[in-house]
Amino acid sequence: MAETSPIRPTDDEARALAAMLMREARTVALGVLEPGTSVPMVTRIAIAVEGSGVPVALVSDLSQHTAALREMPSASLLFGEPGAKGDPLTHPRLTVQAEAAFVPRSGDAHAGLRALWLSRHPKAKLYVDFEDFVFVQFRPLRAYLNGGFGRAFVLTPDDLRQG
């Protein structure tokens, strides 16, 4: 008996749903590997998304997840929150596998990310310029969209840019 894949062909509706989940998110779950042990750990971080579809976070060098990203830049981000009603597993969610890239404070990239960040997280003006805080871009490698029951898709970085 031939098995059929539960993964649907990626279409414009899937791209739009992924873009909406990313655009509307204020926080995500971040998965990294703990330095020294390589044991998975998950935390919640604030997020913004550049116009090119690249997620960005402002992280502190005092945090364990920043140390983890500096040691091994592979990461996973989970976008999407369950709704107030119904089965939480029927609500759409997007997992983005990414490579973390730290952005130096000098240069135009930092200034642009700072402006984007403060437009999404205005209360961060209290600490955005602290020395231990740095921006990190999560450059997508691939993404897995669960759009609800029976609606699974694999997306490419280009799919995330097109949404």
N, CA, C and O atoms as a GROMACS GRO file, in nm:
protein
  652
    1MET      N    1   0.084  -0.118   0.000
    1MET     CA    2   0.000   0.000   0.000
    1MET      C    3   0.090   0.125   0.000
    1MET      O    4   0.172   0.142   0.090
    2ALA      N    5   0.073   0.209  -0.097
    2ALA     CA    6   0.155   0.330  -0.111
    2ALA      C    7   0.114   0.434  -0.007
    2ALA      O    8  -0.004   0.462   0.012
    3GLU      N    9   0.215   0.491   0.060
    3GLU     CA   10   0.188   0.597   0.156
    3GLU      C   11   0.186   0.731   0.084
    3GLU      O   12   0.264   0.755  -0.008
    4THR      N   13   0.096   0.817   0.125
    4THR     CA   14   0.092   0.951   0.069
    4THR      C   15   0.150   1.047   0.171
    4THR      O   16   0.131   1.031   0.292
    5SER      N   17   0.218   1.146   0.122
    5SER     CA   18   0.280   1.245   0.211
    5SER      C   19   0.174   1.338   0.268
    5SER      O   20   0.083   1.380   0.197
    6PRO      N   21   0.186   1.371   0.398
    6PRO     CA   22   0.092   1.467   0.455
    6PRO      C   23   0.128   1.612   0.418
    6PRO      O   24   0.053   1.705   0.448
    7ILE      N   25   0.242   1.630   0.352
    7ILE     CA   26   0.288   1.764   0.314
    7ILE      C   27   0.223   1.804   0.182
    7ILE      O   28   0.234   1.734   0.082
    8ARG      N   29   0.156   1.917   0.184
    8ARG     CA   30   0.093   1.970   0.062
    8ARG      C   31   0.193   2.053  -0.017
    8ARG      O   32   0.290   2.103   0.039
    9PRO      N   33   0.170   2.068  -0.147
    9PRO     CA   34   0.254   2.160  -0.224
    9PRO      C   35   0.236   2.303  -0.172
    9PRO      O   36   0.123   2.346  -0.147
   10THR      N   37   0.345   2.376  -0.157
   10THR     CA   38   0.338   2.513  -0.107
   10THR      C   39   0.272   2.603  -0.211
   10THR      O   40   0.310   2.602  -0.328
   11ASP      N   41   0.173   2.679  -0.166
   11ASP     CA   42   0.101   2.769  -0.257
   11ASP      C   43   0.098   2.909  -0.196
   11ASP      O   44   0.150   2.931  -0.087
   12ASP      N   45   0.036   3.002  -0.268
   12ASP     CA   46   0.031   3.141  -0.222
   12ASP      C   47  -0.044   3.155  -0.090
   12ASP      O   48  -0.010   3.240  -0.009
   13GLU      N   49  -0.145   3.074  -0.068
   13GLU     CA   50  -0.220   3.079   0.058
   13GLU      C   51  -0.130   3.040   0.175
   13GLU      O   52  -0.135   3.103   0.281
   14ALA      N   53  -0.047   2.938   0.156
   14ALA     CA   54   0.047   2.896   0.262
   14ALA      C   55   0.151   3.005   0.287
   14ALA      O   56   0.184   3.034   0.401
   15ARG      N   57   0.202   3.064   0.179
   15ARG     CA   58   0.300   3.173   0.194
   15ARG      C   59   0.239   3.292   0.269
   15ARG      O   60   0.304   3.351   0.356
   16ALA      N   61   0.115   3.325   0.236
   16ALA     CA   62   0.048   3.438   0.302
   16ALA      C   63   0.023   3.408   0.450
   16ALA      O   64   0.038   3.497   0.534
   17LEU      N   65  -0.015   3.286   0.482
   17LEU     CA   66  -0.038   3.249   0.621
   17LEU      C   67   0.093   3.256   0.700
   17LEU      O   68   0.095   3.306   0.812
   18ALA      N   69   0.201   3.205   0.642
   18ALA     CA   70   0.331   3.211   0.708
   18ALA      C   71   0.373   3.357   0.731
   18ALA      O   72   0.421   3.391   0.839
   19ALA      N   73   0.354   3.441   0.632
   19ALA     CA   74   0.390   3.583   0.644
   19ALA      C   75   0.307   3.650   0.753
   19ALA      O   76   0.359   3.731   0.829
   20MET      N   77   0.179   3.618   0.760
   20MET     CA   78   0.092   3.676   0.862
   20MET      C   79   0.136   3.633   1.002
   20MET      O   80   0.143   3.716   1.092
   21LEU      N   81   0.167   3.505   1.019
   21LEU     CA   82   0.212   3.456   1.150
   21LEU      C   83   0.341   3.528   1.193
   21LEU      O   84   0.356   3.563   1.310
   22MET      N   85   0.432   3.549   1.098
   22MET     CA   86   0.559   3.616   1.130
   22MET      C   87   0.536   3.765   1.158
   22MET      O   88   0.589   3.820   1.254
   23ARG      N   89   0.457   3.829   1.074
   23ARG     CA   90   0.435   3.973   1.084
   23ARG      C   91   0.364   4.010   1.214
   23ARG      O   92   0.395   4.113   1.274
   24GLU      N   93   0.268   3.928   1.257
   24GLU     CA   94   0.188   3.961   1.374
   24GLU      C   95   0.253   3.921   1.506
   24GLU      O   96   0.208   3.964   1.612
   25ALA      N   97   0.356   3.839   1.501
   25ALA     CA   98   0.418   3.790   1.625
   25ALA      C   99   0.493   3.901   1.698
   25ALA      O  100   0.566   3.979   1.636
   26ARG      N  101   0.474   3.906   1.827
   26ARG     CA  102   0.554   3.995   1.913
   26ARG      C  103   0.656   3.913   1.991
   26ARG      O  104   0.761   3.964   2.029
   27THR      N  105   0.625   3.785   2.013
   27THR     CA  106   0.718   3.693   2.077
   27THR      C  107   0.716   3.560   2.003
   27THR      O  108   0.621   3.528   1.932
   28VAL      N  109   0.823   3.483   2.023
   28VAL     CA  110   0.832   3.348   1.968
   28VAL      C  111   0.899   3.259   2.071
   28VAL      O  112   0.963   3.307   2.165
   29ALA      N  113   0.884   3.129   2.052
   29ALA     CA  114   0.965   3.034   2.127
   29ALA      C  115   1.093   3.014   2.048
   29ALA      O  116   1.089   2.991   1.927
   30LEU      N  117   1.207   3.022   2.116
   30LEU     CA  118   1.338   3.003   2.054
   30LEU      C  119   1.399   2.875   2.106
   30LEU      O  120   1.415   2.858   2.227
   31GLY      N  121   1.434   2.785   2.015
   31GLY     CA  122   1.502   2.662   2.051
   31GLY      C  123   1.649   2.669   2.012
   31GLY      O  124   1.683   2.703   1.899
   32VAL      N  125   1.736   2.636   2.109
   32VAL     CA  126   1.881   2.635   2.087
   32VAL      C  127   1.938   2.512   2.156
   32VAL      O  128   1.867   2.440   2.226
   33LEU      N  129   2.068   2.489   2.136
   33LEU     CA  130   2.138   2.382   2.206
   33LEU      C  131   2.226   2.444   2.314
   33LEU      O  132   2.306   2.532   2.285
   34GLU      N  133   2.209   2.398   2.436
   34GLU     CA  134   2.281   2.452   2.551
   34GLU      C  135   2.432   2.435   2.535
   34GLU      O  136   2.480   2.327   2.502
   35PRO      N  137   2.508   2.544   2.558
   35PRO     CA  138   2.654   2.533   2.549
   35PRO      C  139   2.708   2.430   2.648
   35PRO      O  140   2.667   2.423   2.763
   36GLY      N  141   2.802   2.352   2.600
   36GLY     CA  142   2.866   2.254   2.685
   36GLY      C  143   2.798   2.119   2.690
   36GLY      O  144   2.865   2.016   2.704
   37THR      N  145   2.665   2.116   2.680
   37THR     CA  146   2.593   1.989   2.690
   37THR      C  147   2.524   1.950   2.560
   37THR      O  148   2.498   1.832   2.536
   38SER      N  149   2.494   2.047   2.477
   38SER     CA  150   2.417   2.027   2.353
   38SER      C  151   2.276   1.973   2.381
   38SER      O  152   2.213   1.914   2.293
   39VAL      N  153   2.228   1.993   2.501
   39VAL     CA  154   2.090   1.955   2.535
   39VAL      C  155   1.998   2.067   2.485
   39VAL      O  156   2.026   2.185   2.508
   40PRO      N  157   1.889   2.032   2.418
   40PRO     CA  158   1.799   2.136   2.370
   40PRO      C  159   1.738   2.217   2.484
   40PRO      O  160   1.706   2.164   2.590
   41MET      N  161   1.725   2.347   2.460
   41MET     CA  162   1.654   2.433   2.554
   41MET      C  163   1.568   2.529   2.474
   41MET      O  164   1.600   2.566   2.361
   42VAL      N  165   1.457   2.570   2.536
   42VAL     CA  166   1.361   2.659   2.470
   42VAL      C  167   1.333   2.775   2.564
   42VAL      O  168   1.319   2.758   2.685
   43THR      N  169   1.325   2.893   2.505
   43THR     CA  170   1.291   3.013   2.581
   43THR      C  171   1.197   3.097   2.497
   43THR      O  172   1.176   3.069   2.379
   44ARG      N  173   1.142   3.200   2.556
   44ARG     CA  174   1.057   3.293   2.482
   44ARG      C  175   1.132   3.423   2.466
   44ARG      O  176   1.189   3.475   2.562
   45ILE      N  177   1.133   3.477   2.344
   45ILE     CA  178   1.200   3.603   2.316
   45ILE      C  179   1.106   3.695   2.238
   45ILE      O  180   1.013   3.649   2.172
   46ALA      N  181   1.131   3.824   2.248
   46ALA     CA  182   1.060   3.921   2.164
   46ALA      C  183   1.116   3.912   2.022
   46ALA      O  184   1.232   3.875   2.003
   47ILE      N  185   1.035   3.945   1.923
   47ILE     CA  186   1.075   3.928   1.782
   47ILE      C  187   1.021   4.044   1.698
   47ILE      O  188   0.920   4.104   1.732
   48ALA      N  189   1.090   4.072   1.590
   48ALA     CA  190   1.042   4.161   1.484
   48ALA      C  191   1.085   4.094   1.354
   48ALA      O  192   1.175   4.010   1.354
   49VAL      N  193   1.023   4.130   1.245
   49VAL     CA  194   1.057   4.070   1.116
   49VAL      C  195   1.087   4.180   1.016
   49VAL      O  196   1.007   4.271   0.995
   50GLU      N  197   1.205   4.170   0.955
   50GLU     CA  198   1.244   4.267   0.853
   50GLU      C  199   1.154   4.250   0.731
   50GLU      O  200   1.091   4.146   0.713
   51GLY      N  201   1.149   4.352   0.646
   51GLY     CA  202   1.070   4.347   0.524
   51GLY      C  203   1.109   4.232   0.433
   51GLY      O  204   1.027   4.185   0.353
   52SER      N  205   1.232   4.185   0.444
   52SER     CA  206   1.281   4.073   0.362
   52SER      C  207   1.240   3.937   0.419
   52SER      O  208   1.274   3.834   0.362
   53GLY      N  209   1.165   3.937   0.530
   53GLY     CA  210   1.122   3.812   0.590
   53GLY      C  211   1.220   3.752   0.688
   53GLY      O  212   1.203   3.637   0.730
   54VAL      N  213   1.323   3.825   0.726
   54VAL     CA  214   1.423   3.775   0.821
   54VAL      C  215   1.382   3.817   0.963
   54VAL      O  216   1.371   3.936   0.992
   55PRO      N  217   1.360   3.719   1.052
   55PRO     CA  218   1.330   3.752   1.191
   55PRO      C  219   1.452   3.811   1.262
   55PRO      O  220   1.566   3.774   1.235
   56VAL      N  221   1.426   3.904   1.354
   56VAL     CA  222   1.531   3.973   1.429
   56VAL      C  223   1.492   3.976   1.575
   56VAL      O  224   1.375   3.992   1.610
   57ALA      N  225   1.593   3.960   1.662
   57ALA     CA  226   1.570   3.972   1.806
   57ALA      C  227   1.678   4.059   1.867
   57ALA      O  228   1.790   4.069   1.816
   58LEU      N  229   1.643   4.121   1.976
   58LEU     CA  230   1.738   4.195   2.058
   58LEU      C  231   1.764   4.107   2.180
   58LEU      O  232   1.674   4.081   2.260
   59VAL      N  233   1.889   4.061   2.194
   59VAL     CA  234   1.922   3.968   2.301
   59VAL      C  235   2.034   4.023   2.388
   59VAL      O  236   2.112   4.108   2.345
   60SER      N  237   2.041   3.974   2.511
   60SER     CA  238   2.143   4.017   2.605
   60SER      C  239   2.255   3.914   2.612
   60SER      O  240   2.230   3.794   2.612
   61ASP      N  241   2.378   3.962   2.617
   61ASP     CA  242   2.492   3.871   2.634
   61ASP      C  243   2.490   3.804   2.771
   61ASP      O  244   2.568   3.712   2.795
   62LEU      N  245   2.404   3.847   2.861
   62LEU     CA  246   2.393   3.786   2.993
   62LEU      C  247   2.304   3.661   2.991
   62LEU      O  248   2.301   3.586   3.088
   63SER      N  249   2.232   3.640   2.881
   63SER     CA  250   2.136   3.528   2.876
   63SER      C  251   2.200   3.400   2.825
   63SER      O  252   2.295   3.402   2.746
   64GLN      N  253   2.146   3.289   2.872
   64GLN     CA  254   2.195   3.157   2.831
   64GLN      C  255   2.170   3.132   2.682
   64GLN      O  256   2.253   3.070   2.616
   65HIS      N  257   2.057   3.178   2.630
   65HIS     CA  258   2.028   3.152   2.488
   65HIS      C  259   2.123   3.230   2.397
   65HIS      O  260   2.154   3.183   2.287
   66THR      N  261   2.169   3.347   2.439
   66THR     CA  262   2.268   3.420   2.358
   66THR      C  263   2.400   3.344   2.355
   66THR      O  264   2.462   3.331   2.250
   67ALA      N  265   2.442   3.294   2.470
   67ALA     CA  266   2.564   3.212   2.475
   67ALA      C  267   2.551   3.091   2.384
   67ALA      O  268   2.645   3.054   2.314
   68ALA      N  269   2.433   3.030   2.386
   68ALA     CA  270   2.409   2.913   2.300
   68ALA      C  271   2.420   2.950   2.153
   68ALA      O  272   2.480   2.876   2.075
   69LEU      N  273   2.361   3.063   2.114
   69LEU     CA  274   2.365   3.106   1.973
   69LEU      C  275   2.507   3.142   1.930
   69LEU      O  276   2.545   3.119   1.815
   70ARG      N  277   2.585   3.198   2.022
   70ARG     CA  278   2.724   3.232   1.987
   70ARG      C  279   2.807   3.105   1.968
   70ARG      O  280   2.896   3.103   1.883
   71GLU      N  281   2.778   3.001   2.045
   71GLU     CA  282   2.853   2.875   2.033
   71GLU      C  283   2.809   2.795   1.912
   71GLU      O  284   2.892   2.740   1.839
   72MET      N  285   2.678   2.787   1.892
   72MET     CA  286   2.622   2.712   1.778
   72MET      C  287   2.504   2.794   1.724
   72MET      O  288   2.398   2.797   1.787
   73PRO      N  289   2.522   2.858   1.609
   73PRO     CA  290   2.420   2.952   1.560
   73PRO      C  291   2.293   2.889   1.502
   73PRO      O  292   2.205   2.961   1.457
   74SER      N  293   2.283   2.757   1.503
   74SER     CA  294   2.159   2.694   1.457
   74SER      C  295   2.049   2.718   1.559
   74SER      O  296   2.070   2.706   1.680
   75ALA      N  297   1.931   2.754   1.508
   75ALA     CA  298   1.820   2.785   1.597
   75ALA      C  299   1.688   2.748   1.531
   75ALA      O  300   1.680   2.725   1.410
   76SER      N  301   1.586   2.742   1.613
   76SER     CA  302   1.452   2.718   1.566
   76SER      C  303   1.359   2.817   1.633
   76SER      O  304   1.367   2.839   1.754
   77LEU      N  305   1.270   2.878   1.555
   77LEU     CA  306   1.174   2.976   1.606
   77LEU      C  307   1.033   2.923   1.582
   77LEU      O  308   1.002   2.876   1.473
   78LEU      N  309   0.949   2.929   1.684
   78LEU     CA  310   0.810   2.887   1.670
   78LEU      C  311   0.721   3.010   1.677
   78LEU      O  312   0.712   3.076   1.780
   79PHE      N  313   0.654   3.039   1.565
   79PHE     CA  314   0.560   3.150   1.554
   79PHE      C  315   0.418   3.095   1.568
   79PHE      O  316   0.391   2.981   1.529
   80GLY      N  317   0.328   3.177   1.623
   80GLY     CA  318   0.187   3.140   1.631
   80GLY      C  319   0.147   3.105   1.772
   80GLY      O  320   0.218   3.033   1.843
   81GLU      N  321   0.033   3.155   1.813
   81GLU     CA  322  -0.022   3.130   1.945
   81GLU      C  323  -0.158   3.064   1.930
   81GLU      O  324  -0.233   3.096   1.838
   82PRO      N  325  -0.189   2.972   2.021
   82PRO     CA  326  -0.324   2.913   2.014
   82PRO      C  327  -0.430   3.018   2.043
   82PRO      O  328  -0.407   3.110   2.122
   83GLY      N  329  -0.542   3.006   1.982
   83GLY     CA  330  -0.652   3.097   2.006
   83GLY      C  331  -0.717   3.070   2.142
   83GLY      O  332  -0.685   2.972   2.208
   84ALA      N  333  -0.806   3.158   2.180
   84ALA     CA  334  -0.872   3.146   2.310
   84ALA      C  335  -0.969   3.029   2.315
   84ALA      O  336  -0.999   2.978   2.423
   85LYS      N  337  -1.018   2.986   2.201
   85LYS     CA  338  -1.118   2.878   2.197
   85LYS      C  339  -1.069   2.765   2.110
   85LYS      O  340  -0.983   2.783   2.024
   86GLY      N  341  -1.126   2.649   2.132
   86GLY     CA  342  -1.098   2.534   2.048
   86GLY      C  343  -0.972   2.461   2.087
   86GLY      O  344  -0.902   2.498   2.181
   87ASP      N  345  -0.943   2.357   2.013
   87ASP     CA  346  -0.824   2.274   2.035
   87ASP      C  347  -0.700   2.354   1.995
   87ASP      O  348  -0.691   2.398   1.880
   88PRO      N  349  -0.604   2.374   2.086
   88PRO     CA  350  -0.486   2.453   2.052
   88PRO      C  351  -0.407   2.398   1.933
   88PRO      O  352  -0.339   2.474   1.864
   89LEU      N  353  -0.416   2.268   1.909
   89LEU     CA  354  -0.340   2.209   1.800
   89LEU      C  355  -0.402   2.232   1.663
   89LEU      O  356  -0.342   2.196   1.561
   90THR      N  357  -0.522   2.291   1.658
   90THR     CA  358  -0.582   2.322   1.527
   90THR      C  359  -0.548   2.463   1.481
   90THR      O  360  -0.582   2.500   1.368
   91HIS      N  361  -0.481   2.542   1.567
   91HIS     CA  362  -0.443   2.679   1.530
   91HIS      C  363  -0.312   2.678   1.452
   91HIS      O  364  -0.225   2.596   1.482
   92PRO      N  365  -0.297   2.766   1.354
   92PRO     CA  366  -0.176   2.764   1.271
   92PRO      C  367  -0.051   2.802   1.349
   92PRO      O  368  -0.054   2.883   1.442
   93ARG      N  369   0.060   2.741   1.308
   93ARG     CA  370   0.190   2.770   1.367
   93ARG      C  371   0.297   2.746   1.262
   93ARG      O  372   0.279   2.667   1.169
   94LEU      N  373   0.408   2.814   1.281
   94LEU     CA  374   0.518   2.809   1.184
   94LEU      C  375   0.649   2.789   1.259
   94LEU      O  376   0.682   2.866   1.348
   95THR      N  377   0.722   2.686   1.223
   95THR     CA  378   0.856   2.664   1.276
   95THR      C  379   0.956   2.706   1.170
   95THR      O  380   0.954   2.655   1.058
   96VAL      N  381   1.044   2.799   1.206
   96VAL     CA  382   1.148   2.845   1.113
   96VAL      C  383   1.283   2.795   1.166
   96VAL      O  384   1.324   2.830   1.276
   97GLN      N  385   1.349   2.714   1.087
   97GLN     CA  386   1.486   2.674   1.118
   97GLN      C  387   1.577   2.779   1.058
   97GLN      O  388   1.562   2.817   0.942
   98ALA      N  389   1.673   2.826   1.138
   98ALA     CA  390   1.752   2.941   1.094
   98ALA      C  391   1.895   2.933   1.144
   98ALA      O  392   1.929   2.855   1.233
   99GLU      N  393   1.976   3.018   1.086
   99GLU     CA  394   2.114   3.039   1.127
   99GLU      C  395   2.121   3.180   1.185
   99GLU      O  396   2.084   3.278   1.120
  100ALA      N  397   2.167   3.190   1.310
  100ALA     CA  398   2.175   3.319   1.378
  100ALA      C  399   2.299   3.395   1.333
  100ALA      O  400   2.408   3.338   1.322
  101ALA      N  401   2.283   3.524   1.306
  101ALA     CA  402   2.394   3.612   1.269
  101ALA      C  403   2.386   3.737   1.355
  101ALA      O  404   2.289   3.812   1.349
  102PHE      N  405   2.490   3.759   1.435
  102PHE     CA  406   2.494   3.877   1.523
  102PHE      C  407   2.533   3.999   1.442
  102PHE      O  408   2.620   3.993   1.355
  103VAL      N  409   2.467   4.111   1.470
  103VAL     CA  410   2.487   4.234   1.395
  103VAL      C  411   2.573   4.330   1.478
  103VAL      O  412   2.536   4.366   1.589
  104PRO      N  413   2.689   4.370   1.424
  104PRO     CA  414   2.775   4.463   1.498
  104PRO      C  415   2.705   4.597   1.520
  104PRO      O  416   2.623   4.641   1.439
  105ARG      N  417   2.738   4.661   1.632
  105ARG     CA  418   2.676   4.790   1.666
  105ARG      C  419   2.714   4.900   1.567
  105ARG      O  420   2.637   4.993   1.545
  106SER      N  421   2.831   4.890   1.508
  106SER     CA  422   2.874   4.993   1.413
  106SER      C  423   2.810   4.966   1.277
  106SER      O  424   2.797   4.851   1.236
  107GLY      N  425   2.771   5.070   1.209
  107GLY     CA  426   2.719   5.054   1.074
  107GLY      C  427   2.570   5.076   1.061
  107GLY      O  428   2.496   5.086   1.158
  108ASP      N  429   2.530   5.083   0.935
  108ASP     CA  430   2.391   5.113   0.900
  108ASP      C  431   2.295   5.001   0.938
  108ASP      O  432   2.180   5.028   0.973
  109ALA      N  433   2.340   4.875   0.933
  109ALA     CA  434   2.250   4.763   0.964
  109ALA      C  435   2.197   4.775   1.107
  109ALA      O  436   2.079   4.754   1.131
  110HIS      N  437   2.284   4.809   1.200
  110HIS     CA  438   2.242   4.821   1.340
  110HIS      C  439   2.140   4.934   1.355
  110HIS      O  440   2.038   4.917   1.422
  111ALA      N  441   2.167   5.047   1.294
  111ALA     CA  442   2.075   5.161   1.304
  111ALA      C  443   1.938   5.126   1.246
  111ALA      O  444   1.835   5.162   1.304
  112GLY      N  445   1.935   5.057   1.135
  112GLY     CA  446   1.808   5.016   1.075
  112GLY      C  447   1.732   4.918   1.162
  112GLY      O  448   1.610   4.928   1.176
  113LEU      N  449   1.804   4.822   1.221
  113LEU     CA  450   1.739   4.724   1.308
  113LEU      C  451   1.689   4.791   1.436
  113LEU      O  452   1.584   4.754   1.489
  114ARG      N  453   1.764   4.887   1.486
  114ARG     CA  454   1.723   4.960   1.606
  114ARG      C  455   1.590   5.032   1.581
  114ARG      O  456   1.499   5.028   1.664
  115ALA      N  457   1.580   5.098   1.465
  115ALA     CA  458   1.456   5.168   1.430
  115ALA      C  459   1.339   5.069   1.415
  115ALA      O  460   1.230   5.095   1.466
  116LEU      N  461   1.362   4.957   1.347
  116LEU     CA  462   1.259   4.855   1.332
  116LEU      C  463   1.217   4.804   1.470
  116LEU      O  464   1.098   4.792   1.499
  117TRP      N  465   1.315   4.774   1.554
  117TRP     CA  466   1.286   4.718   1.685
  117TRP      C  467   1.199   4.813   1.769
  117TRP      O  468   1.100   4.772   1.830
  118LEU      N  469   1.238   4.938   1.772
  118LEU     CA  470   1.164   5.034   1.854
  118LEU      C  471   1.024   5.061   1.798
  118LEU      O  472   0.934   5.097   1.873
  119SER      N  473   1.006   5.044   1.667
  119SER     CA  474   0.872   5.060   1.611
  119SER      C  475   0.780   4.945   1.655
  119SER      O  476   0.660   4.964   1.669
  120ARG      N  477   0.837   4.827   1.676
  120ARG     CA  478   0.760   4.710   1.719
  120ARG      C  479   0.754   4.695   1.871
  120ARG      O  480   0.656   4.644   1.926
  121HIS      N  481   0.860   4.740   1.939
  121HIS     CA  482   0.873   4.722   2.084
  121HIS      C  483   0.917   4.854   2.148
  121HIS      O  484   1.032   4.866   2.192
  122PRO      N  485   0.828   4.954   2.152
  122PRO     CA  486   0.868   5.088   2.199
  122PRO      C  487   0.923   5.091   2.342
  122PRO      O  488   1.005   5.177   2.373
  123LYS      N  489   0.880   5.002   2.428
  123LYS     CA  490   0.931   5.002   2.565
  123LYS      C  491   1.078   4.961   2.572
  123LYS      O  492   1.143   4.983   2.674
  124ALA      N  493   1.130   4.904   2.465
  124ALA     CA  494   1.271   4.864   2.462
  124ALA      C  495   1.365   4.984   2.459
  124ALA      O  496   1.486   4.969   2.474
  125LYS      N  497   1.310   5.104   2.440
  125LYS     CA  498   1.397   5.223   2.440
  125LYS      C  499   1.470   5.237   2.572
  125LYS      O  500   1.572   5.305   2.580
  126LEU      N  501   1.419   5.173   2.677
  126LEU     CA  502   1.482   5.179   2.808
  126LEU      C  503   1.615   5.102   2.812
  126LEU      O  504   1.702   5.135   2.894
  127TYR      N  505   1.633   5.001   2.726
  127TYR     CA  506   1.752   4.916   2.734
  127TYR      C  507   1.818   4.884   2.599
  127TYR      O  508   1.922   4.818   2.596
  128VAL      N  509   1.761   4.927   2.490
  128VAL     CA  510   1.814   4.892   2.358
  128VAL      C  511   1.960   4.930   2.340
  128VAL      O  512   2.032   4.864   2.265
  129ASP      N  513   2.005   5.036   2.406
  129ASP     CA  514   2.142   5.082   2.390
  129ASP      C  515   2.237   5.033   2.499
  129ASP      O  516   2.354   5.073   2.502
  130PHE      N  517   2.190   4.946   2.589
  130PHE     CA  518   2.279   4.889   2.690
  130PHE      C  519   2.388   4.808   2.619
  130PHE      O  520   2.362   4.746   2.516
  131GLU      N  521   2.508   4.810   2.673
  131GLU     CA  522   2.624   4.744   2.610
  131GLU      C  523   2.606   4.593   2.592
  131GLU      O  524   2.661   4.536   2.498
  132ASP      N  525   2.532   4.529   2.681
  132ASP     CA  526   2.520   4.383   2.672
  132ASP      C  527   2.411   4.339   2.574
  132ASP      O  528   2.394   4.219   2.553
  133PHE      N  529   2.338   4.433   2.514
  133PHE     CA  530   2.233   4.397   2.419
  133PHE      C  531   2.285   4.406   2.276
  133PHE      O  532   2.360   4.497   2.241
  134VAL      N  533   2.243   4.310   2.196
  134VAL     CA  534   2.288   4.302   2.057
  134VAL      C  535   2.173   4.246   1.972
  134VAL      O  536   2.091   4.167   2.019
  135PHE      N  537   2.169   4.290   1.847
  135PHE     CA  538   2.069   4.235   1.754
  135PHE      C  539   2.123   4.108   1.690
  135PHE      O  540   2.242   4.097   1.660
  136VAL      N  541   2.033   4.015   1.670
  136VAL     CA  542   2.066   3.892   1.600
  136VAL      C  543   1.959   3.870   1.493
  136VAL      O  544   1.839   3.877   1.521
  137GLN      N  545   2.004   3.844   1.372
  137GLN     CA  546   1.915   3.809   1.262
  137GLN      C  547   1.910   3.657   1.254
  137GLN      O  548   2.012   3.589   1.266
  138PHE      N  549   1.790   3.605   1.234
  138PHE     CA  550   1.773   3.461   1.217
  138PHE      C  551   1.747   3.436   1.069
  138PHE      O  552   1.634   3.447   1.022
  139ARG      N  553   1.851   3.401   0.997
  139ARG     CA  554   1.842   3.382   0.852
  139ARG      C  555   1.780   3.245   0.822
  139ARG      O  556   1.840   3.142   0.851
  140PRO      N  557   1.658   3.246   0.766
  140PRO     CA  558   1.586   3.120   0.746
  140PRO      C  559   1.659   3.022   0.654
  140PRO      O  560   1.717   3.059   0.553
  141LEU      N  561   1.653   2.894   0.694
  141LEU     CA  562   1.703   2.783   0.613
  141LEU      C  563   1.586   2.709   0.550
  141LEU      O  564   1.590   2.671   0.432
  142ARG      N  565   1.482   2.688   0.630
  142ARG     CA  566   1.357   2.626   0.584
  142ARG      C  567   1.253   2.652   0.692
  142ARG      O  568   1.285   2.693   0.803
  143ALA      N  569   1.128   2.626   0.658
  143ALA     CA  570   1.020   2.646   0.754
  143ALA      C  571   0.915   2.538   0.736
  143ALA      O  572   0.896   2.484   0.627
  144TYR      N  573   0.848   2.509   0.846
  144TYR     CA  574   0.742   2.409   0.848
  144TYR      C  575   0.615   2.478   0.897
  144TYR      O  576   0.608   2.524   1.011
  145LEU      N  577   0.517   2.483   0.811
  145LEU     CA  578   0.390   2.547   0.842
  145LEU      C  579   0.286   2.441   0.869
  145LEU      O  580   0.261   2.354   0.786
  146ASN      N  581   0.224   2.449   0.986
  146ASN     CA  582   0.107   2.369   1.016
  146ASN      C  583  -0.008   2.469   1.017
  146ASN      O  584  -0.027   2.544   1.112
  147GLY      N  585  -0.085   2.468   0.910
  147GLY     CA  586  -0.192   2.565   0.893
  147GLY      C  587  -0.323   2.523   0.957
  147GLY      O  588  -0.426   2.588   0.936
  148GLY      N  589  -0.321   2.417   1.034
  148GLY     CA  590  -0.442   2.361   1.094
  148GLY      C  591  -0.452   2.216   1.050
  148GLY      O  592  -0.367   2.167   0.975
  149PHE      N  593  -0.553   2.149   1.095
  149PHE     CA  594  -0.567   2.006   1.068
  149PHE      C  595  -0.557   1.976   0.918
  149PHE      O  596  -0.633   2.029   0.838
  150GLY      N  597  -0.462   1.889   0.882
  150GLY     CA  598  -0.446   1.845   0.743
  150GLY      C  599  -0.386   1.948   0.650
  150GLY      O  600  -0.396   1.933   0.529
  151ARG      N  601  -0.322   2.053   0.704
  151ARG     CA  602  -0.266   2.159   0.621
  151ARG      C  603  -0.119   2.181   0.657
  151ARG      O  604  -0.085   2.278   0.724
  152ALA      N  605  -0.032   2.090   0.613
  152ALA     CA  606   0.110   2.098   0.643
  152ALA      C  607   0.188   2.134   0.516
  152ALA      O  608   0.159   2.084   0.408
  153PHE      N  609   0.288   2.222   0.533
  153PHE     CA  610   0.367   2.271   0.420
  153PHE      C  611   0.513   2.284   0.463
  153PHE      O  612   0.543   2.312   0.580
  154VAL      N  613   0.603   2.265   0.367
  154VAL     CA  614   0.744   2.297   0.387
  154VAL      C  615   0.773   2.419   0.301
  154VAL      O  616   0.743   2.421   0.182
  155LEU      N  617   0.831   2.523   0.363
  155LEU     CA  618   0.858   2.648   0.293
  155LEU      C  619   1.008   2.673   0.285
  155LEU      O  620   1.084   2.634   0.373
  156THR      N  621   1.048   2.738   0.178
  156THR     CA  622   1.186   2.776   0.156
  156THR      C  623   1.207   2.921   0.202
  156THR      O  624   1.110   2.992   0.227
  157PRO      N  625   1.332   2.965   0.212
  157PRO     CA  626   1.354   3.107   0.240
  157PRO      C  627   1.286   3.198   0.138
  157PRO      O  628   1.235   3.304   0.173
  158ASP      N  629   1.285   3.157   0.011
  158ASP     CA  630   1.216   3.238  -0.092
  158ASP      C  631   1.066   3.245  -0.065
  158ASP      O  632   1.005   3.350  -0.085
  159ASP      N  633   1.007   3.136  -0.019
  159ASP     CA  634   0.864   3.138   0.016
  159ASP      C  635   0.838   3.240   0.125
  159ASP      O  636   0.738   3.311   0.120
  160LEU      N  637   0.927   3.248   0.224
  160LEU     CA  638   0.908   3.343   0.334
  160LEU      C  639   0.923   3.486   0.287
  160LEU      O  640   0.856   3.575   0.339
  161ARG      N  641   1.009   3.510   0.189
  161ARG     CA  642   1.024   3.646   0.132
  161ARG      C  643   0.904   3.685   0.047
  161ARG      O  644   0.868   3.802   0.042
  162GLN      N  645   0.842   3.588  -0.020
  162GLN     CA  646   0.730   3.617  -0.111
  162GLN      C  647   0.601   3.646  -0.037
  162GLN      O  648   0.513   3.715  -0.089
  163GLY      N  649   0.588   3.592   0.086
  163GLY     CA  650   0.462   3.606   0.161
  163GLY      C  651   0.434   3.748   0.189
  163GLY      O  652   0.332   3.780   0.251
   0.00000   0.00000   0.00000
